[in-house]
Amino acid sequence: MHVLTVVLLAAYPPAYKLLVNSGLSREFVAILPEVQAMVGVLYFGLFAMSFDFISGYTGYLSFGHAVFYGAGAYLTVLIANGKLAVTLPVLGTVLAPQTSFVVSMLLAGLLAALLALLIGSVSFRLSGVYFAMITLGFSQVLYVFVRDWDFVSEAPRDGVAVTARTSGFQIGVPGVDQLNVAVGVLAGDTVTLFNEAVTFSPTDVSFYAIGAVVLASYLVMQRIVHSPFGRVMIAIRENEERARAVGYDTYRYKLGAFAISGFFGGVAGALFASFRRSVTPENGFYFLVAGDALLASIIGGFGTLVGPLYGRLFEESLQEFLSKSGSGGGLLPWLRANVPESVLTADLVGGVTVAEAIDTFLNGHAELYIGLMFVLFVLYVPNGLLGTLRDRAGGPLAKAGIPALRRWLR
């Protein structure tokens, strides 16, 4: 299952180019999200997986998880702008604008892990809705603080952009130029192979480079989930009092899991900043960022780790399809371009034409339908896409394999 997912994602950029240049180009442009939107699916999918790591495997909903995403993004941009550069006696100037992005990304993860330890040391003294509310409170405090912090930029409420570094953020092995590629739409690298027979645009390169980091992060979290540490996390979710009764210090396990979750949330924020080259309080620290991670987790499957990535992909594809001018096209532009004028001007009810009805129900209402979809998932698909597939297969898809899939399809 994992290999199939990686192969399908890796094939997406060339498959997208092939399909949108085929005889059904208008239809594929309307349905498929652009590669640039898929890059966002990857880094936000990692953030949603970090959310699921703590919320889905310990049962503690971290409504303030955006603080880790925002901290990672802000730290990356501040380092790139030279705001944190310091001169040390032996090392010289560190954290200068040209600091390797890999180093910045790891520092972003460590900062987020430290914040998780500080927030968790207080929050894990509570449980249930009180834990969710206190983490949300911490997140909002930092959101308001960053929004009015003049240190980050002259207009902190508008966010901060990378201004002191014109080159792209490179992902690869620090110090080895041949093993690094720059990410970003404008500052990214173009890669050619086979005597320029195959060319990857900066967006394609960003997709693969960021995807590699997301894959490595997922494998690490997956390994932890299947380790003895992960089994204690699940024991806490199932019955914390029993886990404590058999001798586990559940407080320390929860704190450790929260720090790991925060680390990967910070890494996701750093990837976001490297690709977008800017961050604002609203897309970094705001509580709805954690709400989007919750939405992706519920759609993809709570407690499945990789499910939130599918959930984010589903949500992003639906939003692009229903938006009035989605980056990949969308349903509304397709209807306007393909429905005959005689049909668009035909009256429906009370003098309302077909074109007016389409505008009323589709124009700018993508979020409305996403909300309805969320309600339907909670009511009728409570285990999410991946959780439902696992239930039908009788266990993890990697173990159930093709025989279970055949039984399900009958």
Secondary structure, DSSP 8 states (H G I E B T S, - for coil): -HHHHHHHHHTHHHHHHHHHTSTTHHHHHHHS--HHHHHHHHHHHHHHHHHHHHHHHH----TTTHHHHHHHHHHHHHHHTTTT-EEETTTEEES-TT--HHHHHHHHHHHHHHHHHHHHHHHTTS-HHHHHHHHHHHHHHHHHHHHT-TTT-SSGGG-EE--S--S-EEEESTT-GGGEEEESTTT---EEETTTTEEE-HHHHHHHHHHHHHHHHHHHHHHHHTSHHHHHHHHHHHHHHHHHHTT--HHHHHHHHHHHHHHHHHHHHHHHHHHHSEE-HHHHT-HHHHHHHHHHHHHH-TT-SSHHHHHHHHHHHHHHHHSTTBTTB-HHHHHHHHS-HHHHTSEEETTEEHHHHHHHHHTT-HHHHHHHHHHHHHHH-TTHHHHHHHHHHTS-HHHHHHHHHHHHH-
